[in-house]
Amino acid sequence: MTNREQVAWSFGFSDYDDGEIAQIVSDMLDAAGAAYLDSADRARFERWLGLHCDPETDNWGVLPEEGNK
């Protein structure tokens, strides 16, 4: 199984809560050398995962503290 298949497979299970998905993505980005997410970044990402996306407008949602920038 490739990394891409592993990511798609793991995200398909509702057994993972937002915090676990944030940790998985954080570990994945760190392993790829793309980015390092510290605990504050992971917490922001976890909050963002809880936002609702409007499929008709493809609006991913913005965390309230980021909306003013």
Predicted model as a PDB file, atoms N, CA, C, CB and O in Angstrom, pLDDT in the B-factor column:
MODEL        1                                                                  
ATOM      1  N   MET A   1       0.853  -1.175   0.000  1.00 84.00           N  
ATOM      2  CA  MET A   1       0.000   0.000   0.000  1.00 84.00           C  
ATOM      3  C   MET A   1       0.898   1.238   0.000  1.00 84.00           C  
ATOM      4  CB  MET A   1      -0.970  -0.002   1.230  1.00 84.00           C  
ATOM      5  O   MET A   1       1.808   1.349   0.822  1.00 84.00           O  
ATOM      6  N   THR A   2       0.642   2.157  -0.915  1.00 89.00           N  
ATOM      7  CA  THR A   2       1.427   3.389  -0.959  1.00 89.00           C  
ATOM      8  C   THR A   2       0.996   4.327   0.162  1.00 89.00           C  
ATOM      9  CB  THR A   2       1.276   4.084  -2.328  1.00 89.00           C  
ATOM     10  O   THR A   2      -0.042   4.120   0.791  1.00 89.00           O  
ATOM     11  N   ASN A   3       1.795   5.354   0.406  1.00 84.00           N  
ATOM     12  CA  ASN A   3       1.425   6.347   1.420  1.00 84.00           C  
ATOM     13  C   ASN A   3       0.096   7.006   1.060  1.00 84.00           C  
ATOM     14  CB  ASN A   3       2.531   7.418   1.564  1.00 84.00           C  
ATOM     15  O   ASN A   3      -0.738   7.251   1.932  1.00 84.00           O  
ATOM     16  N   ARG A   4      -0.097   7.290  -0.223  1.00 86.00           N  
ATOM     17  CA  ARG A   4      -1.350   7.918  -0.664  1.00 86.00           C  
ATOM     18  C   ARG A   4      -2.536   7.012  -0.339  1.00 86.00           C  
ATOM     19  CB  ARG A   4      -1.307   8.223  -2.188  1.00 86.00           C  
ATOM     20  O   ARG A   4      -3.559   7.488   0.153  1.00 86.00           O  
ATOM     21  N   GLU A   5      -2.413   5.734  -0.604  1.00 87.00           N  
ATOM     22  CA  GLU A   5      -3.492   4.795  -0.311  1.00 87.00           C  
ATOM     23  C   GLU A   5      -3.727   4.679   1.193  1.00 87.00           C  
ATOM     24  CB  GLU A   5      -3.175   3.418  -0.902  1.00 87.00           C  
ATOM     25  O   GLU A   5      -4.868   4.560   1.639  1.00 87.00           O  
ATOM     26  N   GLN A   6      -2.654   4.714   1.967  1.00 83.00           N  
ATOM     27  CA  GLN A   6      -2.770   4.629   3.423  1.00 83.00           C  
ATOM     28  C   GLN A   6      -3.515   5.840   3.978  1.00 83.00           C  
ATOM     29  CB  GLN A   6      -1.377   4.520   4.069  1.00 83.00           C  
ATOM     30  O   GLN A   6      -4.365   5.701   4.857  1.00 83.00           O  
ATOM     31  N   VAL A   7      -3.201   7.014   3.470  1.00 81.00           N  
ATOM     32  CA  VAL A   7      -3.874   8.237   3.926  1.00 81.00           C  
ATOM     33  C   VAL A   7      -5.358   8.173   3.587  1.00 81.00           C  
ATOM     34  CB  VAL A   7      -3.231   9.494   3.284  1.00 81.00           C  
ATOM     35  O   VAL A   7      -6.202   8.417   4.449  1.00 81.00           O  
ATOM     36  N   ALA A   8      -5.679   7.847   2.345  1.00 84.00           N  
ATOM     37  CA  ALA A   8      -7.085   7.769   1.934  1.00 84.00           C  
ATOM     38  C   ALA A   8      -7.836   6.722   2.753  1.00 84.00           C  
ATOM     39  CB  ALA A   8      -7.189   7.439   0.434  1.00 84.00           C  
ATOM     40  O   ALA A   8      -8.981   6.943   3.150  1.00 84.00           O  
ATOM     41  N   TRP A   9      -7.196   5.589   3.004  1.00 84.00           N  
ATOM     42  CA  TRP A   9      -7.824   4.517   3.771  1.00 84.00           C  
ATOM     43  C   TRP A   9      -8.107   4.961   5.204  1.00 84.00           C  
ATOM     44  CB  TRP A   9      -6.935   3.269   3.771  1.00 84.00           C  
ATOM     45  O   TRP A   9      -9.204   4.751   5.720  1.00 84.00           O  
ATOM     46  N   SER A  10      -7.103   5.579   5.848  1.00 79.00           N  
ATOM     47  CA  SER A  10      -7.278   5.957   7.253  1.00 79.00           C  
ATOM     48  C   SER A  10      -8.298   7.078   7.420  1.00 79.00           C  
ATOM     49  CB  SER A  10      -5.945   6.383   7.849  1.00 79.00           C  
ATOM     50  O   SER A  10      -9.027   7.098   8.412  1.00 79.00           O  
ATOM     51  N   PHE A  11      -8.365   8.009   6.473  1.00 82.00           N  
ATOM     52  CA  PHE A  11      -9.329   9.101   6.582  1.00 82.00           C  
ATOM     53  C   PHE A  11     -10.750   8.622   6.335  1.00 82.00           C  
ATOM     54  CB  PHE A  11      -8.981  10.209   5.604  1.00 82.00           C  
ATOM     55  O   PHE A  11     -11.707   9.298   6.715  1.00 82.00           O  
ATOM     56  N   GLY A  12     -10.898   7.471   5.705  1.00 82.00           N  
ATOM     57  CA  GLY A  12     -12.230   6.954   5.410  1.00 82.00           C  
ATOM     58  C   GLY A  12     -12.948   6.380   6.620  1.00 82.00           C  
ATOM     59  O   GLY A  12     -14.142   6.094   6.535  1.00 82.00           O  
ATOM     60  N   PHE A  13     -12.268   6.202   7.735  1.00 77.00           N  
ATOM     61  CA  PHE A  13     -12.880   5.623   8.922  1.00 77.00           C  
ATOM     62  C   PHE A  13     -13.350   6.719   9.861  1.00 77.00           C  
ATOM     63  CB  PHE A  13     -11.899   4.692   9.638  1.00 77.00           C  
ATOM     64  O   PHE A  13     -12.597   7.633  10.195  1.00 77.00           O  
ATOM     65  N   SER A  14     -14.596   6.619  10.281  1.00 74.00           N  
ATOM     66  CA  SER A  14     -15.130   7.607  11.209  1.00 74.00           C  
ATOM     67  C   SER A  14     -14.672   7.346  12.638  1.00 74.00           C  
ATOM     68  CB  SER A  14     -16.645   7.618  11.146  1.00 74.00           C  
ATOM     69  O   SER A  14     -15.011   8.100  13.550  1.00 74.00           O  
ATOM     70  N   ASP A  15     -13.900   6.273  12.835  1.00 84.00           N  
ATOM     71  CA  ASP A  15     -13.391   5.965  14.177  1.00 84.00           C  
ATOM     72  C   ASP A  15     -12.384   7.008  14.649  1.00 84.00           C  
ATOM     73  CB  ASP A  15     -12.747   4.579  14.195  1.00 84.00           C  
ATOM     74  O   ASP A  15     -12.147   7.142  15.849  1.00 84.00           O  
ATOM     75  N   TYR A  16     -11.790   7.746  13.711  1.00 86.00           N  
ATOM     76  CA  TYR A  16     -10.811   8.772  14.061  1.00 86.00           C  
ATOM     77  C   TYR A  16     -11.520  10.083  14.358  1.00 86.00           C  
ATOM     78  CB  TYR A  16      -9.783   8.960  12.927  1.00 86.00           C  
ATOM     79  O   TYR A  16     -12.371  10.521  13.585  1.00 86.00           O  
ATOM     80  N   ASP A  17     -11.172  10.712  15.477  1.00 88.00           N  
ATOM     81  CA  ASP A  17     -11.724  12.040  15.732  1.00 88.00           C  
ATOM     82  C   ASP A  17     -10.803  13.082  15.091  1.00 88.00           C  
ATOM     83  CB  ASP A  17     -11.884  12.302  17.271  1.00 88.00           C  
ATOM     84  O   ASP A  17      -9.742  12.743  14.567  1.00 88.00           O  
ATOM     85  N   ASP A  18     -11.214  14.334  15.137  1.00 89.00           N  
ATOM     86  CA  ASP A  18     -10.446  15.398  14.481  1.00 89.00           C  
ATOM     87  C   ASP A  18      -9.021  15.506  15.014  1.00 89.00           C  
ATOM     88  CB  ASP A  18     -11.152  16.727  14.657  1.00 89.00           C  
ATOM     89  O   ASP A  18      -8.091  15.786  14.257  1.00 89.00           O  
ATOM     90  N   GLY A  19      -8.848  15.283  16.318  1.00 91.00           N  
ATOM     91  CA  GLY A  19      -7.511  15.351  16.905  1.00 91.00           C  
ATOM     92  C   GLY A  19      -6.589  14.273  16.365  1.00 91.00           C  
ATOM     93  O   GLY A  19      -5.408  14.524  16.124  1.00 91.00           O  
ATOM     94  N   GLU A  20      -7.124  13.074  16.175  1.00 90.00           N  
ATOM     95  CA  GLU A  20      -6.309  11.984  15.639  1.00 90.00           C  
ATOM     96  C   GLU A  20      -5.938  12.241  14.171  1.00 90.00           C  
ATOM     97  CB  GLU A  20      -7.058  10.644  15.770  1.00 90.00           C  
ATOM     98  O   GLU A  20      -4.816  11.953  13.755  1.00 90.00           O  
ATOM     99  N   ILE A  21      -6.875  12.781  13.394  1.00 89.00           N  
ATOM    100  CA  ILE A  21      -6.579  13.111  11.997  1.00 89.00           C  
ATOM    101  C   ILE A  21      -5.520  14.207  11.940  1.00 89.00           C  
ATOM    102  CB  ILE A  21      -7.867  13.559  11.248  1.00 89.00           C  
ATOM    103  O   ILE A  21      -4.609  14.146  11.114  1.00 89.00           O  
ATOM    104  N   ALA A  22      -5.631  15.212  12.817  1.00 91.00           N  
ATOM    105  CA  ALA A  22      -4.631  16.285  12.856  1.00 91.00           C  
ATOM    106  C   ALA A  22      -3.251  15.718  13.183  1.00 91.00           C  
ATOM    107  CB  ALA A  22      -5.027  17.360  13.894  1.00 91.00           C  
ATOM    108  O   ALA A  22      -2.253  16.155  12.608  1.00 91.00           O  
ATOM    109  N   GLN A  23      -3.184  14.760  14.090  1.00 92.00           N  
ATOM    110  CA  GLN A  23      -1.903  14.132  14.443  1.00 92.00           C  
ATOM    111  C   GLN A  23      -1.349  13.334  13.271  1.00 92.00           C  
ATOM    112  CB  GLN A  23      -2.069  13.218  15.669  1.00 92.00           C  
ATOM    113  O   GLN A  23      -0.151  13.400  12.992  1.00 92.00           O  
ATOM    114  N   ILE A  24      -2.200  12.582  12.581  1.00 89.00           N  
ATOM    115  CA  ILE A  24      -1.769  11.793  11.425  1.00 89.00           C  
ATOM    116  C   ILE A  24      -1.202  12.707  10.346  1.00 89.00           C  
ATOM    117  CB  ILE A  24      -2.942  10.961  10.862  1.00 89.00           C  
ATOM    118  O   ILE A  24      -0.130  12.440   9.803  1.00 89.00           O  
ATOM    119  N   VAL A  25      -1.922  13.788  10.034  1.00 90.00           N  
ATOM    120  CA  VAL A  25      -1.459  14.718   8.999  1.00 90.00           C  
ATOM    121  C   VAL A  25      -0.163  15.393   9.435  1.00 90.00           C  
ATOM    122  CB  VAL A  25      -2.541  15.780   8.696  1.00 90.00           C  
ATOM    123  O   VAL A  25       0.744  15.574   8.623  1.00 90.00           O  
ATOM    124  N   SER A  26      -0.068  15.764  10.699  1.00 93.00           N  
ATOM    125  CA  SER A  26       1.143  16.383  11.223  1.00 93.00           C  
ATOM    126  C   SER A  26       2.340  15.452  11.076  1.00 93.00           C  
ATOM    127  CB  SER A  26       0.952  16.768  12.690  1.00 93.00           C  
ATOM    128  O   SER A  26       3.405  15.863  10.615  1.00 93.00           O  
ATOM    129  N   ASP A  27       2.158  14.202  11.469  1.00 93.00           N  
ATOM    130  CA  ASP A  27       3.240  13.219  11.350  1.00 93.00           C  
ATOM    131  C   ASP A  27       3.619  12.991   9.883  1.00 93.00           C  
ATOM    132  CB  ASP A  27       2.825  11.885  12.002  1.00 93.00           C  
ATOM    133  O   ASP A  27       4.797  12.848   9.556  1.00 93.00           O  
ATOM    134  N   MET A  28       2.625  12.959   9.016  1.00 90.00           N  
ATOM    135  CA  MET A  28       2.867  12.739   7.593  1.00 90.00           C  
ATOM    136  C   MET A  28       3.671  13.893   6.989  1.00 90.00           C  
ATOM    137  CB  MET A  28       1.536  12.571   6.844  1.00 90.00           C  
ATOM    138  O   MET A  28       4.634  13.662   6.259  1.00 90.00           O  
ATOM    139  N   LEU A  29       3.281  15.124   7.290  1.00 92.00           N  
ATOM    140  CA  LEU A  29       3.999  16.280   6.764  1.00 92.00           C  
ATOM    141  C   LEU A  29       5.422  16.355   7.302  1.00 92.00           C  
ATOM    142  CB  LEU A  29       3.252  17.556   7.102  1.00 92.00           C  
ATOM    143  O   LEU A  29       6.350  16.726   6.582  1.00 92.00           O  
ATOM    144  N   ASP A  30       5.585  16.002   8.570  1.00 94.00           N  
ATOM    145  CA  ASP A  30       6.923  15.996   9.167  1.00 94.00           C  
ATOM    146  C   ASP A  30       7.802  14.937   8.502  1.00 94.00           C  
ATOM    147  CB  ASP A  30       6.836  15.740  10.689  1.00 94.00           C  
ATOM    148  O   ASP A  30       8.967  15.198   8.203  1.00 94.00           O  
ATOM    149  N   ALA A  31       7.253  13.749   8.271  1.00 93.00           N  
ATOM    150  CA  ALA A  31       8.021  12.667   7.641  1.00 93.00           C  
ATOM    151  C   ALA A  31       8.433  13.025   6.216  1.00 93.00           C  
ATOM    152  CB  ALA A  31       7.204  11.372   7.633  1.00 93.00           C  
ATOM    153  O   ALA A  31       9.501  12.624   5.752  1.00 93.00           O  
ATOM    154  N   ALA A  32       7.578  13.784   5.521  1.00 93.00           N  
ATOM    155  CA  ALA A  32       7.884  14.190   4.145  1.00 93.00           C  
ATOM    156  C   ALA A  32       8.823  15.388   4.103  1.00 93.00           C  
ATOM    157  CB  ALA A  32       6.600  14.519   3.394  1.00 93.00           C  
ATOM    158  O   ALA A  32       9.305  15.764   3.035  1.00 93.00           O  
ATOM    159  N   GLY A  33       9.084  15.986   5.261  1.00 93.00           N  
ATOM    160  CA  GLY A  33       9.945  17.165   5.305  1.00 93.00           C  
ATOM    161  C   GLY A  33       9.260  18.401   4.756  1.00 93.00           C  
ATOM    162  O   GLY A  33       9.918  19.390   4.432  1.00 93.00           O  
ATOM    163  N   ALA A  34       7.932  18.348   4.651  1.00 93.00           N  
ATOM    164  CA  ALA A  34       7.183  19.471   4.080  1.00 93.00           C  
ATOM    165  C   ALA A  34       6.883  20.546   5.118  1.00 93.00           C  
ATOM    166  CB  ALA A  34       5.882  18.975   3.468  1.00 93.00           C  
ATOM    167  O   ALA A  34       6.950  21.738   4.820  1.00 93.00           O  
ATOM    168  N   ALA A  35       6.558  20.127   6.320  1.00 91.00           N  
ATOM    169  CA  ALA A  35       6.219  21.088   7.372  1.00 91.00           C  
ATOM    170  C   ALA A  35       6.248  20.375   8.716  1.00 91.00           C  
ATOM    171  CB  ALA A  35       4.822  21.735   7.118  1.00 91.00           C  
ATOM    172  O   ALA A  35       6.057  19.163   8.804  1.00 91.00           O  
ATOM    173  N   TYR A  36       6.490  21.153   9.748  1.00 93.00           N  
ATOM    174  CA  TYR A  36       6.403  20.629  11.104  1.00 93.00           C  
ATOM    175  C   TYR A  36       5.298  21.380  11.811  1.00 93.00           C  
ATOM    176  CB  TYR A  36       7.760  20.762  11.867  1.00 93.00           C  
ATOM    177  O   TYR A  36       5.347  22.606  11.905  1.00 93.00           O  
ATOM    178  N   LEU A  37       4.305  20.668  12.308  1.00 92.00           N  
ATOM    179  CA  LEU A  37       3.215  21.297  13.044  1.00 92.00           C  
ATOM    180  C   LEU A  37       3.440  21.061  14.532  1.00 92.00           C  
ATOM    181  CB  LEU A  37       1.828  20.740  12.589  1.00 92.00           C  
ATOM    182  O   LEU A  37       3.486  19.919  14.989  1.00 92.00           O  
ATOM    183  N   ASP A  38       3.579  22.146  15.282  1.00 94.00           N  
ATOM    184  CA  ASP A  38       3.715  21.986  16.726  1.00 94.00           C  
ATOM    185  C   ASP A  38       2.325  21.802  17.331  1.00 94.00           C  
ATOM    186  CB  ASP A  38       4.445  23.212  17.364  1.00 94.00           C  
ATOM    187  O   ASP A  38       1.339  21.729  16.597  1.00 94.00           O  
ATOM    188  N   SER A  39       2.236  21.727  18.631  1.00 93.00           N  
ATOM    189  CA  SER A  39       0.949  21.443  19.282  1.00 93.00           C  
ATOM    190  C   SER A  39      -0.079  22.539  19.019  1.00 93.00           C  
ATOM    191  CB  SER A  39       1.145  21.277  20.785  1.00 93.00           C  
ATOM    192  O   SER A  39      -1.267  22.246  18.888  1.00 93.00           O  
ATOM    193  N   ALA A  40       0.355  23.795  18.939  1.00 93.00           N  
ATOM    194  CA  ALA A  40      -0.587  24.881  18.645  1.00 93.00           C  
ATOM    195  C   ALA A  40      -1.111  24.766  17.219  1.00 93.00           C  
ATOM    196  CB  ALA A  40       0.085  26.254  18.854  1.00 93.00           C  
ATOM    197  O   ALA A  40      -2.300  24.972  16.975  1.00 93.00           O  
ATOM    198  N   ASP A  41      -0.227  24.436  16.275  1.00 92.00           N  
ATOM    199  CA  ASP A  41      -0.650  24.248  14.885  1.00 92.00           C  
ATOM    200  C   ASP A  41      -1.628  23.079  14.769  1.00 92.00           C  
ATOM    201  CB  ASP A  41       0.572  24.011  13.977  1.00 92.00           C  
ATOM    202  O   ASP A  41      -2.632  23.163  14.061  1.00 92.00           O  
ATOM    203  N   ARG A  42      -1.318  21.984  15.476  1.00 93.00           N  
ATOM    204  CA  ARG A  42      -2.217  20.829  15.435  1.00 93.00           C  
ATOM    205  C   ARG A  42      -3.578  21.176  16.020  1.00 93.00           C  
ATOM    206  CB  ARG A  42      -1.606  19.648  16.194  1.00 93.00           C  
ATOM    207  O   ARG A  42      -4.603  20.723  15.511  1.00 93.00           O  
ATOM    208  N   ALA A  43      -3.601  21.977  17.086  1.00 93.00           N  
ATOM    209  CA  ALA A  43      -4.870  22.379  17.692  1.00 93.00           C  
ATOM    210  C   ALA A  43      -5.684  23.240  16.722  1.00 93.00           C  
ATOM    211  CB  ALA A  43      -4.619  23.147  19.008  1.00 93.00           C  
ATOM    212  O   ALA A  43      -6.900  23.079  16.614  1.00 93.00           O  
ATOM    213  N   ARG A  44      -5.008  24.156  16.016  1.00 90.00           N  
ATOM    214  CA  ARG A  44      -5.706  24.977  15.008  1.00 90.00           C  
ATOM    215  C   ARG A  44      -6.249  24.102  13.893  1.00 90.00           C  
ATOM    216  CB  ARG A  44      -4.760  26.052  14.423  1.00 90.00           C  
ATOM    217  O   ARG A  44      -7.384  24.287  13.452  1.00 90.00           O  
ATOM    218  N   PHE A  45      -5.443  23.146  13.433  1.00 90.00           N  
ATOM    219  CA  PHE A  45      -5.864  22.246  12.372  1.00 90.00           C  
ATOM    220  C   PHE A  45      -7.051  21.401  12.823  1.00 90.00           C  
ATOM    221  CB  PHE A  45      -4.704  21.347  11.941  1.00 90.00           C  
ATOM    222  O   PHE A  45      -7.981  21.167  12.050  1.00 90.00           O  
ATOM    223  N   GLU A  46      -7.020  20.946  14.070  1.00 91.00           N  
ATOM    224  CA  GLU A  46      -8.127  20.165  14.614  1.00 91.00           C  
ATOM    225  C   GLU A  46      -9.412  20.984  14.622  1.00 91.00           C  
ATOM    226  CB  GLU A  46      -7.797  19.680  16.033  1.00 91.00           C  
ATOM    227  O   GLU A  46     -10.472  20.481  14.248  1.00 91.00           O  
ATOM    228  N   ARG A  47      -9.324  22.253  15.050  1.00 91.00           N  
ATOM    229  CA  ARG A  47     -10.506  23.120  15.034  1.00 91.00           C  
ATOM    230  C   ARG A  47     -11.003  23.328  13.608  1.00 91.00           C  
ATOM    231  CB  ARG A  47     -10.190  24.478  15.689  1.00 91.00           C  
ATOM    232  O   ARG A  47     -12.210  23.332  13.366  1.00 91.00           O  
ATOM    233  N   TRP A  48     -10.073  23.502  12.655  1.00 89.00           N  
ATOM    234  CA  TRP A  48     -10.453  23.710  11.265  1.00 89.00           C  
ATOM    235  C   TRP A  48     -11.153  22.472  10.697  1.00 89.00           C  
ATOM    236  CB  TRP A  48      -9.218  24.056  10.423  1.00 89.00           C  
ATOM    237  O   TRP A  48     -12.102  22.600   9.924  1.00 89.00           O  
ATOM    238  N   LEU A  49     -10.688  21.267  11.079  1.00 87.00           N  
ATOM    239  CA  LEU A  49     -11.326  20.039  10.594  1.00 87.00           C  
ATOM    240  C   LEU A  49     -12.786  19.957  11.006  1.00 87.00           C  
ATOM    241  CB  LEU A  49     -10.582  18.820  11.110  1.00 87.00           C  
ATOM    242  O   LEU A  49     -13.580  19.299  10.333  1.00 87.00           O  
ATOM    243  N   GLY A  50     -13.150  20.609  12.092  1.00 87.00           N  
ATOM    244  CA  GLY A  50     -14.534  20.592  12.557  1.00 87.00           C  
ATOM    245  C   GLY A  50     -15.455  21.545  11.821  1.00 87.00           C  
ATOM    246  O   GLY A  50     -16.670  21.492  12.013  1.00 87.00           O  
ATOM    247  N   LEU A  51     -14.905  22.418  10.981  1.00 87.00           N  
ATOM    248  CA  LEU A  51     -15.742  23.344  10.214  1.00 87.00           C  
ATOM    249  C   LEU A  51     -16.480  22.596   9.114  1.00 87.00           C  
ATOM    250  CB  LEU A  51     -14.889  24.482   9.610  1.00 87.00           C  
ATOM    251  O   LEU A  51     -16.041  21.542   8.653  1.00 87.00           O  
ATOM    252  N   HIS A  52     -17.601  23.158   8.706  1.00 84.00           N  
ATOM    253  CA  HIS A  52     -18.386  22.532   7.647  1.00 84.00           C  
ATOM    254  C   HIS A  52     -18.042  23.161   6.305  1.00 84.00           C  
ATOM    255  CB  HIS A  52     -19.895  22.661   7.933  1.00 84.00           C  
ATOM    256  O   HIS A  52     -17.950  24.383   6.186  1.00 84.00           O  
ATOM    257  N   CYS A  53     -17.854  22.316   5.297  1.00 81.00           N  
ATOM    258  CA  CYS A  53     -17.547  22.764   3.947  1.00 81.00           C  
ATOM    259  C   CYS A  53     -18.835  22.771   3.140  1.00 81.00           C  
ATOM    260  CB  CYS A  53     -16.471  21.856   3.279  1.00 81.00           C  
ATOM    261  O   CYS A  53     -19.577  21.789   3.147  1.00 81.00           O  
ATOM    262  N   ASP A  54     -19.105  23.869   2.446  1.00 80.00           N  
ATOM    263  CA  ASP A  54     -20.266  23.959   1.572  1.00 80.00           C  
ATOM    264  C   ASP A  54     -19.870  23.395   0.207  1.00 80.00           C  
ATOM    265  CB  ASP A  54     -20.781  25.440   1.452  1.00 80.00           C  
ATOM    266  O   ASP A  54     -19.093  24.025  -0.510  1.00 80.00           O  
ATOM    267  N   PRO A  55     -20.384  22.231  -0.164  1.00 77.00           N  
ATOM    268  CA  PRO A  55     -19.952  21.605  -1.422  1.00 77.00           C  
ATOM    269  C   PRO A  55     -20.358  22.392  -2.670  1.00 77.00           C  
ATOM    270  CB  PRO A  55     -20.520  20.213  -1.511  1.00 77.00           C  
ATOM    271  O   PRO A  55     -19.721  22.259  -3.715  1.00 77.00           O  
ATOM    272  N   GLU A  56     -21.412  23.210  -2.575  1.00 83.00           N  
ATOM    273  CA  GLU A  56     -21.849  23.960  -3.744  1.00 83.00           C  
ATOM    274  C   GLU A  56     -20.925  25.131  -4.050  1.00 83.00           C  
ATOM    275  CB  GLU A  56     -23.261  24.461  -3.541  1.00 83.00           C  
ATOM    276  O   GLU A  56     -20.697  25.452  -5.216  1.00 83.00           O  
ATOM    277  N   THR A  57     -20.396  25.768  -3.018  1.00 83.00           N  
ATOM    278  CA  THR A  57     -19.494  26.904  -3.232  1.00 83.00           C  
ATOM    279  C   THR A  57     -18.039  26.517  -3.008  1.00 83.00           C  
ATOM    280  CB  THR A  57     -19.869  28.056  -2.307  1.00 83.00           C  
ATOM    281  O   THR A  57     -17.137  27.326  -3.224  1.00 83.00           O  
ATOM    282  N   ASP A  58     -17.811  25.287  -2.578  1.00 78.00           N  
ATOM    283  CA  ASP A  58     -16.471  24.804  -2.244  1.00 78.00           C  
ATOM    284  C   ASP A  58     -15.809  25.705  -1.205  1.00 78.00           C  
ATOM    285  CB  ASP A  58     -15.600  24.723  -3.505  1.00 78.00           C  
ATOM    286  O   ASP A  58     -14.607  25.963  -1.261  1.00 78.00           O  
ATOM    287  N   ASN A  59     -16.619  26.179  -0.258  1.00 83.00           N  
ATOM    288  CA  ASN A  59     -16.140  27.034   0.822  1.00 83.00           C  
ATOM    289  C   ASN A  59     -15.631  26.145   1.946  1.00 83.00           C  
ATOM    290  CB  ASN A  59     -17.263  27.992   1.330  1.00 83.00           C  
ATOM    291  O   ASN A  59     -16.414  25.457   2.601  1.00 83.00           O  
ATOM    292  N   TRP A  60     -14.323  26.159   2.172  1.00 82.00           N  
ATOM    293  CA  TRP A  60     -13.716  25.304   3.174  1.00 82.00           C  
ATOM    294  C   TRP A  60     -13.867  25.842   4.582  1.00 82.00           C  
ATOM    295  CB  TRP A  60     -12.273  25.115   2.867  1.00 82.00           C  
ATOM    296  O   TRP A  60     -13.603  25.125   5.547  1.00 82.00           O  
ATOM    297  N   GLY A  61     -14.281  27.071   4.719  1.00 80.00           N  
ATOM    298  CA  GLY A  61     -14.429  27.645   6.032  1.00 80.00           C  
ATOM    299  C   GLY A  61     -13.139  28.257   6.535  1.00 80.00           C  
ATOM    300  O   GLY A  61     -12.050  27.792   6.201  1.00 80.00           O  
ATOM    301  N   VAL A  62     -13.262  29.288   7.330  1.00 81.00           N  
ATOM    302  CA  VAL A  62     -12.118  29.987   7.884  1.00 81.00           C  
ATOM    303  C   VAL A  62     -12.298  30.076   9.384  1.00 81.00           C  
ATOM    304  CB  VAL A  62     -11.953  31.396   7.255  1.00 81.00           C  
ATOM    305  O   VAL A  62     -13.379  30.414   9.868  1.00 81.00           O  
ATOM    306  N   LEU A  63     -11.252  29.777  10.114  1.00 84.00           N  
ATOM    307  CA  LEU A  63     -11.320  29.923  11.566  1.00 84.00           C  
ATOM    308  C   LEU A  63     -11.562  31.387  11.903  1.00 84.00           C  
ATOM    309  CB  LEU A  63     -10.018  29.406  12.245  1.00 84.00           C  
ATOM    310  O   LEU A  63     -11.020  32.269  11.236  1.00 84.00           O  
ATOM    311  N   PRO A  64     -12.365  31.660  12.924  1.00 81.00           N  
ATOM    312  CA  PRO A  64     -12.719  33.040  13.246  1.00 81.00           C  
ATOM    313  C   PRO A  64     -11.538  33.995  13.391  1.00 81.00           C  
ATOM    314  CB  PRO A  64     -13.496  33.056  14.498  1.00 81.00           C  
ATOM    315  O   PRO A  64     -11.603  35.130  12.919  1.00 81.00           O  
ATOM    316  N   GLU A  65     -10.467  33.554  14.032  1.00 74.00           N  
ATOM    317  CA  GLU A  65      -9.327  34.465  14.230  1.00 74.00           C  
ATOM    318  C   GLU A  65      -8.580  34.740  12.932  1.00 74.00           C  
ATOM    319  CB  GLU A  65      -8.362  33.884  15.259  1.00 74.00           C  
ATOM    320  O   GLU A  65      -7.819  35.705  12.858  1.00 74.00           O  
ATOM    321  N   GLU A  66      -8.779  33.911  11.902  1.00 58.00           N  
ATOM    322  CA  GLU A  66      -8.133  34.142  10.617  1.00 58.00           C  
ATOM    323  C   GLU A  66      -9.004  34.968   9.671  1.00 58.00           C  
ATOM    324  CB  GLU A  66      -7.787  32.818   9.971  1.00 58.00           C  
ATOM    325  O   GLU A  66      -8.519  35.442   8.644  1.00 58.00           O  
ATOM    326  N   GLY A  67     -10.273  35.144  10.005  1.00 50.00           N  
ATOM    327  CA  GLY A  67     -11.196  35.837   9.119  1.00 50.00           C  
ATOM    328  C   GLY A  67     -10.939  37.322   8.986  1.00 50.00           C  
ATOM    329  O   GLY A  67     -11.420  37.948   8.041  1.00 50.00           O  
ATOM    330  N   ASN A  68     -10.193  37.898   9.909  1.00 50.00           N  
ATOM    331  CA  ASN A  68      -9.949  39.343   9.880  1.00 50.00           C  
ATOM    332  C   ASN A  68      -8.710  39.737   9.106  1.00 50.00           C  
ATOM    333  CB  ASN A  68      -9.836  39.861  11.269  1.00 50.00           C  
ATOM    334  O   ASN A  68      -8.397  40.923   9.009  1.00 50.00           O  
ATOM    335  N   LYS A  69      -8.002  38.774   8.558  1.00 47.00           N  
ATOM    336  CA  LYS A  69      -6.756  39.113   7.859  1.00 47.00           C  
ATOM    337  C   LYS A  69      -7.004  39.393   6.402  1.00 47.00           C  
ATOM    338  CB  LYS A  69      -5.741  37.995   7.997  1.00 47.00           C  
ATOM    339  O   LYS A  69      -6.067  39.695   5.663  1.00 47.00           O  
TER     340      LYS A  69                                                      
ENDMDL                                                                          
END                                                                             
